[in-house]
Amino acid sequence: MILKTLAIAVVLFIVYIVFFKKNREKNIVKKKDIKYEDEMVECPTCQTYISTKESVLSNGKYYCSKDCLKNK
Ligand SMILES: [Zn+2]
């Protein structure tokens, strides 16, 4: 009976660790996404796809260049 209880406790402990680890890994991935912000977006003026890193951000929209920002 004690062995059975111990076995259940160990299984629960392993399940807890696996879930905890998964959540932590998810959080790390989310943080990375926010940090790098490397996402492909469409320029509203010329419909060219550019990465958010190289884009010009204005009013929540990503433009490929300052020219497109002016000619919007
Ligand atoms: Zn453009």
N, CA, C, O and the ligand as a Tripos MOL2 file, in Angstrom:
@<TRIPOS>MOLECULE
protein
  289   287    73     0     0
PROTEIN
NO_CHARGES

@<TRIPOS>ATOM
      1 N           0.8370   -1.2180    0.0000 N.3       1 MET1
      2 CA          0.0000    0.0000    0.0000 C.3       1 MET1
      3 C           0.8660    1.2610    0.0000 C.2       1 MET1
      4 O           0.5870    2.2320   -0.7030 O.2       1 MET1
      5 N           1.9310    1.2140    0.8150 N.am      2 ILE2
      6 CA          2.8350    2.3690    0.8490 C.3       2 ILE2
      7 C           3.5520    2.5190   -0.4940 C.2       2 ILE2
      8 O           3.7550    3.6270   -0.9900 O.2       2 ILE2
      9 N           3.9260    1.3840   -1.0630 N.am      3 LEU3
     10 CA          4.5940    1.4100   -2.3710 C.3       3 LEU3
     11 C           3.6900    2.0180   -3.4400 C.2       3 LEU3
     12 O           4.1270    2.8200   -4.2660 O.2       3 LEU3
     13 N           2.4110    1.6160   -3.4050 N.am      4 LYS4
     14 CA          1.4470    2.1420   -4.3720 C.3       4 LYS4
     15 C           1.3240    3.6670   -4.2240 C.2       4 LYS4
     16 O           1.3330    4.4010   -5.2120 O.2       4 LYS4
     17 N           1.2120    4.1120   -3.0010 N.am      5 THR5
     18 CA          1.0900    5.5520   -2.7410 C.3       5 THR5
     19 C           2.3340    6.2900   -3.2360 C.2       5 THR5
     20 O           2.2460    7.3670   -3.8240 O.2       5 THR5
     21 N           3.4830    5.6830   -2.9840 N.am      6 LEU6
     22 CA          4.7450    6.2810   -3.4430 C.3       6 LEU6
     23 C           4.7950    6.3600   -4.9620 C.2       6 LEU6
     24 O           5.2100    7.3700   -5.5320 O.2       6 LEU6
     25 N           4.3660    5.2770   -5.6110 N.am      7 ALA7
     26 CA          4.3740    5.2380   -7.0720 C.3       7 ALA7
     27 C           3.4830    6.3420   -7.6400 C.2       7 ALA7
     28 O           3.8700    7.0300   -8.5850 O.2       7 ALA7
     29 N           2.2960    6.5100   -7.0680 N.am      8 ILE8
     30 CA          1.3730    7.5550   -7.5260 C.3       8 ILE8
     31 C           1.9950    8.9310   -7.3030 C.2       8 ILE8
     32 O           1.8950    9.8110   -8.1570 O.2       8 ILE8
     33 N           2.6350    9.1080   -6.1560 N.am      9 ALA9
     34 CA          3.2700   10.3860   -5.8440 C.3       9 ALA9
     35 C           4.3700   10.7030   -6.8500 C.2       9 ALA9
     36 O           4.5050   11.8440   -7.2910 O.2       9 ALA9
     37 N           5.1560    9.6900   -7.2110 N.am     10 VAL10
     38 CA          6.2480    9.8800   -8.1810 C.3      10 VAL10
     39 C           5.6790   10.2480   -9.5460 C.2      10 VAL10
     40 O           6.1830   11.1510  -10.2140 O.2      10 VAL10
     41 N           4.6170    9.5400   -9.9600 N.am     11 VAL11
     42 CA          3.9980    9.8300  -11.2570 C.3      11 VAL11
     43 C           3.4650   11.2600  -11.2790 C.2      11 VAL11
     44 O           3.6840   11.9930  -12.2440 O.2      11 VAL11
     45 N           2.7750   11.6500  -10.2310 N.am     12 LEU12
     46 CA          2.2450   13.0160  -10.1530 C.3      12 LEU12
     47 C           3.3710   14.0440  -10.2000 C.2      12 LEU12
     48 O           3.2440   15.0950  -10.8280 O.2      12 LEU12
     49 N           4.4760   13.7230   -9.5240 N.am     13 PHE13
     50 CA          5.6230   14.6190   -9.4860 C.3      13 PHE13
     51 C           6.2070   14.7950  -10.8890 C.2      13 PHE13
     52 O           6.5410   15.9070  -11.2970 O.2      13 PHE13
     53 N           6.3280   13.6710  -11.6310 N.am     14 ILE14
     54 CA          6.8760   13.7210  -12.9930 C.3      14 ILE14
     55 C           5.9450   14.5330  -13.9000 C.2      14 ILE14
     56 O           6.3990   15.3710  -14.6800 O.2      14 ILE14
     57 N           4.6350   14.2730  -13.7880 N.am     15 VAL15
     58 CA          3.6620   15.0120  -14.6000 C.3      15 VAL15
     59 C           3.7640   16.5070  -14.2990 C.2      15 VAL15
     60 O           3.7360   17.3320  -15.2120 O.2      15 VAL15
     61 N           3.8810   16.8460  -13.0360 N.am     16 TYR16
     62 CA          3.9940   18.2490  -12.6230 C.3      16 TYR16
     63 C           5.2330   18.8910  -13.2390 C.2      16 TYR16
     64 O           5.1720   20.0090  -13.7510 O.2      16 TYR16
     65 N           6.3600   18.1750  -13.1860 N.am     17 ILE17
     66 CA          7.6110   18.7160  -13.7350 C.3      17 ILE17
     67 C           7.5060   18.9130  -15.2430 C.2      17 ILE17
     68 O           7.9360   19.9360  -15.7750 O.2      17 ILE17
     69 N           6.9190   17.9070  -15.9380 N.am     18 VAL18
     70 CA          6.7920   18.0020  -17.3990 C.3      18 VAL18
     71 C           5.9350   19.2140  -17.7740 C.2      18 VAL18
     72 O           6.2950   19.9750  -18.6720 O.2      18 VAL18
     73 N           4.8050   19.3920  -17.0890 N.am     19 PHE19
     74 CA          3.9350   20.5410  -17.3840 C.3      19 PHE19
     75 C           4.6340   21.8460  -17.0880 C.2      19 PHE19
     76 O           4.5510   22.7970  -17.8650 O.2      19 PHE19
     77 N           5.3200   21.8910  -15.9660 N.am     20 PHE20
     78 CA          6.0150   23.1030  -15.5560 C.3      20 PHE20
     79 C           7.0820   23.4730  -16.5830 C.2      20 PHE20
     80 O           7.2320   24.6410  -16.9440 O.2      20 PHE20
     81 N           7.8200   22.4620  -17.0500 N.am     21 LYS21
     82 CA          8.8720   22.6810  -18.0400 C.3      21 LYS21
     83 C           8.2830   23.1980  -19.3470 C.2      21 LYS21
     84 O           8.8120   24.1290  -19.9540 O.2      21 LYS21
     85 N           7.1750   22.5780  -19.7750 N.am     22 LYS22
     86 CA          6.5290   23.0000  -21.0210 C.3      22 LYS22
     87 C           6.1120   24.4580  -20.9430 C.2      22 LYS22
     88 O           6.3490   25.2350  -21.8680 O.2      22 LYS22
     89 N           5.4840   24.8210  -19.8200 N.am     23 ASN23
     90 CA          5.0480   26.2080  -19.6620 C.3      23 ASN23
     91 C           6.2350   27.1650  -19.7090 C.2      23 ASN23
     92 O           6.1660   28.2380  -20.3070 O.2      23 ASN23
     93 N           7.3180   26.7520  -19.0680 N.am     24 ARG24
     94 CA          8.4990   27.6090  -19.0580 C.3      24 ARG24
     95 C           9.0640   27.7680  -20.4560 C.2      24 ARG24
     96 O           9.4590   28.8670  -20.8450 O.2      24 ARG24
     97 N           9.1070   26.6760  -21.2200 N.am     25 GLU25
     98 CA          9.6230   26.7420  -22.5880 C.3      25 GLU25
     99 C           8.7420   27.6470  -23.4530 C.2      25 GLU25
    100 O           9.2430   28.4180  -24.2710 O.2      25 GLU25
    101 N           7.4190   27.5420  -23.2600 N.am     26 LYS26
    102 CA          6.5050   28.3970  -24.0140 C.3      26 LYS26
    103 C           6.7720   29.8700  -23.7120 C.2      26 LYS26
    104 O           6.8100   30.7070  -24.6140 O.2      26 LYS26
    105 N           6.9560   30.1660  -22.4350 N.am     27 ASN27
    106 CA          7.2160   31.5500  -22.0490 C.3      27 ASN27
    107 C           8.5030   32.0680  -22.6800 C.2      27 ASN27
    108 O           8.5770   33.2220  -23.1040 O.2      27 ASN27
    109 N           9.5190   31.2050  -22.7390 N.am     28 ILE28
    110 CA         10.7950   31.6090  -23.3290 C.3      28 ILE28
    111 C          10.6060   31.9090  -24.8150 C.2      28 ILE28
    112 O          11.1300   32.8990  -25.3270 O.2      28 ILE28
    113 N           9.8500   31.0430  -25.5060 N.am     29 VAL29
    114 CA          9.6060   31.2590  -26.9340 C.3      29 VAL29
    115 C           8.8630   32.5680  -27.1370 C.2      29 VAL29
    116 O           9.2040   33.3350  -28.0370 O.2      29 VAL29
    117 N           7.8530   32.8380  -26.3200 N.am     30 LYS30
    118 CA          7.0910   34.0840  -26.4340 C.3      30 LYS30
    119 C           7.9920   35.2930  -26.2500 C.2      30 LYS30
    120 O           7.9180   36.2640  -27.0030 O.2      30 LYS30
    121 N           8.8470   35.2170  -25.2320 N.am     31 LYS31
    122 CA          9.7620   36.3300  -24.9730 C.3      31 LYS31
    123 C          10.6750   36.5640  -26.1630 C.2      31 LYS31
    124 O          10.9560   37.7070  -26.5250 O.2      31 LYS31
    125 N          11.1450   35.4610  -26.7790 N.am     32 LYS32
    126 CA         12.0240   35.5780  -27.9430 C.3      32 LYS32
    127 C          11.2930   36.2780  -29.0800 C.2      32 LYS32
    128 O          11.8540   37.1600  -29.7310 O.2      32 LYS32
    129 N          10.0510   35.8930  -29.3220 N.am     33 ASP33
    130 CA          9.2780   36.4990  -30.3980 C.3      33 ASP33
    131 C           9.1510   38.0050  -30.2000 C.2      33 ASP33
    132 O           9.2950   38.7880  -31.1390 O.2      33 ASP33
    133 N           8.8800   38.3870  -28.9690 N.am     34 ILE34
    134 CA          8.7110   39.8060  -28.6790 C.3      34 ILE34
    135 C          10.0410   40.5410  -28.8530 C.2      34 ILE34
    136 O          10.0950   41.6700  -29.3410 O.2      34 ILE34
    137 N          11.1140   39.8590  -28.4350 N.am     35 LYS35
    138 CA         12.4240   40.4900  -28.4800 C.3      35 LYS35
    139 C          12.8760   40.7700  -29.9110 C.2      35 LYS35
    140 O          13.3510   41.8630  -30.2200 O.2      35 LYS35
    141 N          12.7230   39.7610  -30.7870 N.am     36 TYR36
    142 CA         13.2730   39.9000  -32.1340 C.3      36 TYR36
    143 C          12.3050   40.6160  -33.0820 C.2      36 TYR36
    144 O          12.7480   41.3460  -33.9690 O.2      36 TYR36
    145 N          11.0190   40.4260  -32.9140 N.am     37 GLU37
    146 CA          9.9970   41.0490  -33.7560 C.3      37 GLU37
    147 C          10.2920   40.8760  -35.2400 C.2      37 GLU37
    148 O           9.9980   41.7620  -36.0420 O.2      37 GLU37
    149 N          10.8750   39.7280  -35.6090 N.am     38 ASP38
    150 CA         11.1890   39.4920  -37.0190 C.3      38 ASP38
    151 C          10.0210   38.7850  -37.6730 C.2      38 ASP38
    152 O           9.9200   37.5590  -37.6170 O.2      38 ASP38
    153 N           9.1440   39.5470  -38.2880 N.am     39 GLU39
    154 CA          7.9190   39.0140  -38.8550 C.3      39 GLU39
    155 C           7.7480   39.6360  -40.2250 C.2      39 GLU39
    156 O           8.1020   40.7980  -40.4250 O.2      39 GLU39
    157 N           7.2040   38.8750  -41.1810 N.am     40 MET40
    158 CA          6.9920   39.4170  -42.5130 C.3      40 MET40
    159 C           5.6590   40.1580  -42.5480 C.2      40 MET40
    160 O           4.6200   39.6070  -42.1840 O.2      40 MET40
    161 N           5.7020   41.4130  -42.9880 N.am     41 VAL41
    162 CA          4.4820   42.2120  -43.0860 C.3      41 VAL41
    163 C           4.4060   42.8360  -44.4750 C.2      41 VAL41
    164 O           5.4190   43.0080  -45.1540 O.2      41 VAL41
    165 N           3.1720   43.1720  -44.8860 N.am     42 GLU42
    166 CA          2.9710   43.7460  -46.2010 C.3      42 GLU42
    167 C           2.9710   45.2650  -46.1070 C.2      42 GLU42
    168 O           2.2980   45.8470  -45.2560 O.2      42 GLU42
    169 N           3.7270   45.8930  -46.9850 N.am     43 CYS43
    170 CA          3.7320   47.3540  -47.0510 C.3      43 CYS43
    171 C           2.3830   47.8000  -47.6280 C.2      43 CYS43
    172 O           2.0140   47.3450  -48.7100 O.2      43 CYS43
    173 N           1.6510   48.6600  -46.9540 N.am     44 PRO44
    174 CA          0.3120   49.0620  -47.4320 C.3      44 PRO44
    175 C           0.3470   49.8710  -48.7170 C.2      44 PRO44
    176 O          -0.6730   49.9690  -49.3990 O.2      44 PRO44
    177 N           1.4940   50.4560  -49.0720 N.am     45 THR45
    178 CA          1.5810   51.2970  -50.2680 C.3      45 THR45
    179 C           1.9320   50.4960  -51.5150 C.2      45 THR45
    180 O           1.2340   50.5880  -52.5250 O.2      45 THR45
    181 N           3.0150   49.7040  -51.4540 N.am     46 CYS46
    182 CA          3.4750   48.9970  -52.6540 C.3      46 CYS46
    183 C           3.2670   47.4910  -52.5710 C.2      46 CYS46
    184 O           3.6840   46.7730  -53.4790 O.2      46 CYS46
    185 N           2.6270   46.9830  -51.4990 N.am     47 GLN47
    186 CA          2.3120   45.5540  -51.3210 C.3      47 GLN47
    187 C           3.5530   44.6700  -51.3590 C.2      47 GLN47
    188 O           3.4630   43.5070  -51.7530 O.2      47 GLN47
    189 N           4.6970   45.1900  -50.9610 N.am     48 THR48
    190 CA          5.9110   44.3950  -50.8700 C.3      48 THR48
    191 C           6.0260   43.8300  -49.4600 C.2      48 THR48
    192 O           5.7420   44.5090  -48.4730 O.2      48 THR48
    193 N           6.4530   42.5630  -49.3900 N.am     49 TYR49
    194 CA          6.6360   41.9700  -48.0680 C.3      49 TYR49
    195 C           8.0260   42.3080  -47.5280 C.2      49 TYR49
    196 O           9.0410   42.0770  -48.1850 O.2      49 TYR49
    197 N           8.0420   42.8590  -46.3180 N.am     50 ILE50
    198 CA          9.3040   43.2290  -45.6870 C.3      50 ILE50
    199 C           9.2730   42.7190  -44.2440 C.2      50 ILE50
    200 O           8.2030   42.4750  -43.6860 O.2      50 ILE50
    201 N          10.4510   42.5630  -43.6540 N.am     51 SER51
    202 CA         10.4960   42.1490  -42.2550 C.3      51 SER51
    203 C          10.3320   43.3840  -41.3760 C.2      51 SER51
    204 O          10.7680   44.4820  -41.7210 O.2      51 SER51
    205 N           9.6970   43.1700  -40.2450 N.am     52 THR52
    206 CA          9.4050   44.3020  -39.3520 C.3      52 THR52
    207 C          10.6800   44.9950  -38.8840 C.2      52 THR52
    208 O          10.6660   46.1730  -38.5260 O.2      52 THR52
    209 N          11.7900   44.2400  -38.8920 N.am     53 LYS53
    210 CA         13.0810   44.8130  -38.4960 C.3      53 LYS53
    211 C          13.4930   45.9560  -39.4130 C.2      53 LYS53
    212 O          13.9910   46.9860  -38.9610 O.2      53 LYS53
    213 N          13.2720   45.7510  -40.7260 N.am     54 GLU54
    214 CA         13.7550   46.7150  -41.7220 C.3      54 GLU54
    215 C          12.6810   47.7240  -42.1150 C.2      54 GLU54
    216 O          12.9050   48.5500  -43.0000 O.2      54 GLU54
    217 N          11.5260   47.6660  -41.4740 N.am     55 SER55
    218 CA         10.4250   48.5060  -41.9070 C.3      55 SER55
    219 C          10.3650   49.8270  -41.1430 C.2      55 SER55
    220 O          11.0290   50.0040  -40.1210 O.2      55 SER55
    221 N           9.5600   50.7400  -41.6590 N.am     56 VAL56
    222 CA          9.3090   52.0160  -41.0000 C.3      56 VAL56
    223 C           7.9240   51.9300  -40.3710 C.2      56 VAL56
    224 O           6.9330   51.7470  -41.0780 O.2      56 VAL56
    225 N           7.8490   52.0590  -39.0620 N.am     57 LEU57
    226 CA          6.5790   51.9260  -38.3560 C.3      57 LEU57
    227 C           5.9120   53.2870  -38.1950 C.2      57 LEU57
    228 O           6.5060   54.2320  -37.6760 O.2      57 LEU57
    229 N           4.6590   53.3650  -38.6520 N.am     58 SER58
    230 CA          3.9060   54.6110  -38.5180 C.3      58 SER58
    231 C           2.4270   54.2890  -38.3270 C.2      58 SER58
    232 O           1.8560   53.5400  -39.1200 O.2      58 SER58
    233 N           1.8070   54.8320  -37.3050 N.am     59 ASN59
    234 CA          0.3910   54.6020  -36.9770 C.3      59 ASN59
    235 C           0.0290   53.1190  -36.9460 C.2      59 ASN59
    236 O          -1.0540   52.7370  -37.3880 O.2      59 ASN59
    237 N           0.9370   52.2740  -36.4220 N.am     60 GLY60
    238 CA          0.6730   50.8450  -36.3130 C.3      60 GLY60
    239 C           0.8140   50.0940  -37.6220 C.2      60 GLY60
    240 O           0.5190   48.9000  -37.6730 O.2      60 GLY60
    241 N           1.2640   50.7700  -38.7040 N.am     61 LYS61
    242 CA          1.4630   50.0990  -39.9870 C.3      61 LYS61
    243 C           2.9420   50.1110  -40.3400 C.2      61 LYS61
    244 O           3.6800   51.0420  -40.0180 O.2      61 LYS61
    245 N           3.3500   49.0290  -41.0230 N.am     62 TYR62
    246 CA          4.7630   48.8880  -41.3910 C.3      62 TYR62
    247 C           4.9420   49.2410  -42.8590 C.2      62 TYR62
    248 O           4.3190   48.6330  -43.7290 O.2      62 TYR62
    249 N           5.7860   50.2120  -43.1330 N.am     63 TYR63
    250 CA          6.0890   50.6070  -44.5100 C.3      63 TYR63
    251 C           7.5090   50.1720  -44.8580 C.2      63 TYR63
    252 O           8.3870   50.1440  -43.9960 O.2      63 TYR63
    253 N           7.7330   49.8270  -46.1510 N.am     64 CYS64
    254 CA          9.0360   49.3030  -46.5450 C.3      64 CYS64
    255 C          10.0770   50.4180  -46.5870 C.2      64 CYS64
    256 O          11.2660   50.1570  -46.4070 O.2      64 CYS64
    257 N           9.6450   51.6580  -46.8220 N.am     65 SER65
    258 CA         10.5920   52.7670  -46.8920 C.3      65 SER65
    259 C           9.8770   54.0630  -46.5220 C.2      65 SER65
    260 O           8.6530   54.0990  -46.3980 O.2      65 SER65
    261 N          10.6470   55.1060  -46.3510 N.am     66 LYS66
    262 CA         10.0570   56.4060  -46.0240 C.3      66 LYS66
    263 C           9.2680   56.9730  -47.2050 C.2      66 LYS66
    264 O           8.3130   57.7270  -47.0200 O.2      66 LYS66
    265 N           9.6800   56.5990  -48.4270 N.am     67 ASP67
    266 CA          8.9470   57.0430  -49.6190 C.3      67 ASP67
    267 C           7.5160   56.5190  -49.5890 C.2      67 ASP67
    268 O           6.5700   57.2560  -49.8680 O.2      67 ASP67
    269 N           7.3600   55.2040  -49.2400 N.am     68 CYS68
    270 CA          6.0300   54.6130  -49.1700 C.3      68 CYS68
    271 C           5.2270   55.2600  -48.0510 C.2      68 CYS68
    272 O           4.0130   55.4250  -48.1740 O.2      68 CYS68
    273 N           5.8770   55.6190  -46.9850 N.am     69 LEU69
    274 CA          5.1960   56.2900  -45.8810 C.3      69 LEU69
    275 C           4.6420   57.6370  -46.3320 C.2      69 LEU69
    276 O           3.5440   58.0290  -45.9370 O.2      69 LEU69
    277 N           5.4070   58.3380  -47.1580 N.am     70 LYS70
    278 CA          4.9680   59.6480  -47.6630 C.3      70 LYS70
    279 C           3.8420   59.4870  -48.6790 C.2      70 LYS70
    280 O           2.8990   60.2780  -48.6970 O.2      70 LYS70
    281 N           3.9430   58.4470  -49.5370 N.am     71 ASN71
    282 CA          2.9750   58.2520  -50.6240 C.3      71 ASN71
    283 C           1.7790   57.3980  -50.2380 C.2      71 ASN71
    284 O           1.0950   56.8800  -51.1200 O.2      71 ASN71
    285 N           1.5110   57.2390  -48.9820 N.am     72 LYS72
    286 CA          0.4140   56.3580  -48.5570 C.3      72 LYS72
    287 C          -0.9620   56.9100  -48.9620 C.2      72 LYS72
    288 O          -1.9850   56.2870  -48.6780 O.2      72 LYS72
    289 ZN          6.4010   50.0460  -49.8610 Zn       73 ZN73
@<TRIPOS>BOND
     1     1     2 1
     2     2     3 1
     3     3     4 2
     4     3     5 am
     5     5     6 1
     6     6     7 1
     7     7     8 2
     8     7     9 am
     9     9    10 1
    10    10    11 1
    11    11    12 2
    12    11    13 am
    13    13    14 1
    14    14    15 1
    15    15    16 2
    16    15    17 am
    17    17    18 1
    18    18    19 1
    19    19    20 2
    20    19    21 am
    21    21    22 1
    22    22    23 1
    23    23    24 2
    24    23    25 am
    25    25    26 1
    26    26    27 1
    27    27    28 2
    28    27    29 am
    29    29    30 1
    30    30    31 1
    31    31    32 2
    32    31    33 am
    33    33    34 1
    34    34    35 1
    35    35    36 2
    36    35    37 am
    37    37    38 1
    38    38    39 1
    39    39    40 2
    40    39    41 am
    41    41    42 1
    42    42    43 1
    43    43    44 2
    44    43    45 am
    45    45    46 1
    46    46    47 1
    47    47    48 2
    48    47    49 am
    49    49    50 1
    50    50    51 1
    51    51    52 2
    52    51    53 am
    53    53    54 1
    54    54    55 1
    55    55    56 2
    56    55    57 am
    57    57    58 1
    58    58    59 1
    59    59    60 2
    60    59    61 am
    61    61    62 1
    62    62    63 1
    63    63    64 2
    64    63    65 am
    65    65    66 1
    66    66    67 1
    67    67    68 2
    68    67    69 am
    69    69    70 1
    70    70    71 1
    71    71    72 2
    72    71    73 am
    73    73    74 1
    74    74    75 1
    75    75    76 2
    76    75    77 am
    77    77    78 1
    78    78    79 1
    79    79    80 2
    80    79    81 am
    81    81    82 1
    82    82    83 1
    83    83    84 2
    84    83    85 am
    85    85    86 1
    86    86    87 1
    87    87    88 2
    88    87    89 am
    89    89    90 1
    90    90    91 1
    91    91    92 2
    92    91    93 am
    93    93    94 1
    94    94    95 1
    95    95    96 2
    96    95    97 am
    97    97    98 1
    98    98    99 1
    99    99   100 2
   100    99   101 am
   101   101   102 1
   102   102   103 1
   103   103   104 2
   104   103   105 am
   105   105   106 1
   106   106   107 1
   107   107   108 2
   108   107   109 am
   109   109   110 1
   110   110   111 1
   111   111   112 2
   112   111   113 am
   113   113   114 1
   114   114   115 1
   115   115   116 2
   116   115   117 am
   117   117   118 1
   118   118   119 1
   119   119   120 2
   120   119   121 am
   121   121   122 1
   122   122   123 1
   123   123   124 2
   124   123   125 am
   125   125   126 1
   126   126   127 1
   127   127   128 2
   128   127   129 am
   129   129   130 1
   130   130   131 1
   131   131   132 2
   132   131   133 am
   133   133   134 1
   134   134   135 1
   135   135   136 2
   136   135   137 am
   137   137   138 1
   138   138   139 1
   139   139   140 2
   140   139   141 am
   141   141   142 1
   142   142   143 1
   143   143   144 2
   144   143   145 am
   145   145   146 1
   146   146   147 1
   147   147   148 2
   148   147   149 am
   149   149   150 1
   150   150   151 1
   151   151   152 2
   152   151   153 am
   153   153   154 1
   154   154   155 1
   155   155   156 2
   156   155   157 am
   157   157   158 1
   158   158   159 1
   159   159   160 2
   160   159   161 am
   161   161   162 1
   162   162   163 1
   163   163   164 2
   164   163   165 am
   165   165   166 1
   166   166   167 1
   167   167   168 2
   168   167   169 am
   169   169   170 1
   170   170   171 1
   171   171   172 2
   172   171   173 am
   173   173   174 1
   174   174   175 1
   175   175   176 2
   176   175   177 am
   177   177   178 1
   178   178   179 1
   179   179   180 2
   180   179   181 am
   181   181   182 1
   182   182   183 1
   183   183   184 2
   184   183   185 am
   185   185   186 1
   186   186   187 1
   187   187   188 2
   188   187   189 am
   189   189   190 1
   190   190   191 1
   191   191   192 2
   192   191   193 am
   193   193   194 1
   194   194   195 1
   195   195   196 2
   196   195   197 am
   197   197   198 1
   198   198   199 1
   199   199   200 2
   200   199   201 am
   201   201   202 1
   202   202   203 1
   203   203   204 2
   204   203   205 am
   205   205   206 1
   206   206   207 1
   207   207   208 2
   208   207   209 am
   209   209   210 1
   210   210   211 1
   211   211   212 2
   212   211   213 am
   213   213   214 1
   214   214   215 1
   215   215   216 2
   216   215   217 am
   217   217   218 1
   218   218   219 1
   219   219   220 2
   220   219   221 am
   221   221   222 1
   222   222   223 1
   223   223   224 2
   224   223   225 am
   225   225   226 1
   226   226   227 1
   227   227   228 2
   228   227   229 am
   229   229   230 1
   230   230   231 1
   231   231   232 2
   232   231   233 am
   233   233   234 1
   234   234   235 1
   235   235   236 2
   236   235   237 am
   237   237   238 1
   238   238   239 1
   239   239   240 2
   240   239   241 am
   241   241   242 1
   242   242   243 1
   243   243   244 2
   244   243   245 am
   245   245   246 1
   246   246   247 1
   247   247   248 2
   248   247   249 am
   249   249   250 1
   250   250   251 1
   251   251   252 2
   252   251   253 am
   253   253   254 1
   254   254   255 1
   255   255   256 2
   256   255   257 am
   257   257   258 1
   258   258   259 1
   259   259   260 2
   260   259   261 am
   261   261   262 1
   262   262   263 1
   263   263   264 2
   264   263   265 am
   265   265   266 1
   266   266   267 1
   267   267   268 2
   268   267   269 am
   269   269   270 1
   270   270   271 1
   271   271   272 2
   272   271   273 am
   273   273   274 1
   274   274   275 1
   275   275   276 2
   276   275   277 am
   277   277   278 1
   278   278   279 1
   279   279   280 2
   280   279   281 am
   281   281   282 1
   282   282   283 1
   283   283   284 2
   284   283   285 am
   285   285   286 1
   286   286   287 1
   287   287   288 2
@<TRIPOS>SUBSTRUCTURE
     1 MET1         2 RESIDUE 1 A MET
     2 ILE2         6 RESIDUE 1 A ILE
     3 LEU3        10 RESIDUE 1 A LEU
     4 LYS4        14 RESIDUE 1 A LYS
     5 THR5        18 RESIDUE 1 A THR
     6 LEU6        22 RESIDUE 1 A LEU
     7 ALA7        26 RESIDUE 1 A ALA
     8 ILE8        30 RESIDUE 1 A ILE
     9 ALA9        34 RESIDUE 1 A ALA
    10 VAL10       38 RESIDUE 1 A VAL
    11 VAL11       42 RESIDUE 1 A VAL
    12 LEU12       46 RESIDUE 1 A LEU
    13 PHE13       50 RESIDUE 1 A PHE
    14 ILE14       54 RESIDUE 1 A ILE
    15 VAL15       58 RESIDUE 1 A VAL
    16 TYR16       62 RESIDUE 1 A TYR
    17 ILE17       66 RESIDUE 1 A ILE
    18 VAL18       70 RESIDUE 1 A VAL
    19 PHE19       74 RESIDUE 1 A PHE
    20 PHE20       78 RESIDUE 1 A PHE
    21 LYS21       82 RESIDUE 1 A LYS
    22 LYS22       86 RESIDUE 1 A LYS
    23 ASN23       90 RESIDUE 1 A ASN
    24 ARG24       94 RESIDUE 1 A ARG
    25 GLU25       98 RESIDUE 1 A GLU
    26 LYS26      102 RESIDUE 1 A LYS
    27 ASN27      106 RESIDUE 1 A ASN
    28 ILE28      110 RESIDUE 1 A ILE
    29 VAL29      114 RESIDUE 1 A VAL
    30 LYS30      118 RESIDUE 1 A LYS
    31 LYS31      122 RESIDUE 1 A LYS
    32 LYS32      126 RESIDUE 1 A LYS
    33 ASP33      130 RESIDUE 1 A ASP
    34 ILE34      134 RESIDUE 1 A ILE
    35 LYS35      138 RESIDUE 1 A LYS
    36 TYR36      142 RESIDUE 1 A TYR
    37 GLU37      146 RESIDUE 1 A GLU
    38 ASP38      150 RESIDUE 1 A ASP
    39 GLU39      154 RESIDUE 1 A GLU
    40 MET40      158 RESIDUE 1 A MET
    41 VAL41      162 RESIDUE 1 A VAL
    42 GLU42      166 RESIDUE 1 A GLU
    43 CYS43      170 RESIDUE 1 A CYS
    44 PRO44      174 RESIDUE 1 A PRO
    45 THR45      178 RESIDUE 1 A THR
    46 CYS46      182 RESIDUE 1 A CYS
    47 GLN47      186 RESIDUE 1 A GLN
    48 THR48      190 RESIDUE 1 A THR
    49 TYR49      194 RESIDUE 1 A TYR
    50 ILE50      198 RESIDUE 1 A ILE
    51 SER51      202 RESIDUE 1 A SER
    52 THR52      206 RESIDUE 1 A THR
    53 LYS53      210 RESIDUE 1 A LYS
    54 GLU54      214 RESIDUE 1 A GLU
    55 SER55      218 RESIDUE 1 A SER
    56 VAL56      222 RESIDUE 1 A VAL
    57 LEU57      226 RESIDUE 1 A LEU
    58 SER58      230 RESIDUE 1 A SER
    59 ASN59      234 RESIDUE 1 A ASN
    60 GLY60      238 RESIDUE 1 A GLY
    61 LYS61      242 RESIDUE 1 A LYS
    62 TYR62      246 RESIDUE 1 A TYR
    63 TYR63      250 RESIDUE 1 A TYR
    64 CYS64      254 RESIDUE 1 A CYS
    65 SER65      258 RESIDUE 1 A SER
    66 LYS66      262 RESIDUE 1 A LYS
    67 ASP67      266 RESIDUE 1 A ASP
    68 CYS68      270 RESIDUE 1 A CYS
    69 LEU69      274 RESIDUE 1 A LEU
    70 LYS70      278 RESIDUE 1 A LYS
    71 ASN71      282 RESIDUE 1 A ASN
    72 LYS72      286 RESIDUE 1 A LYS
    73 ZN73       289 GROUP 0 **** ****
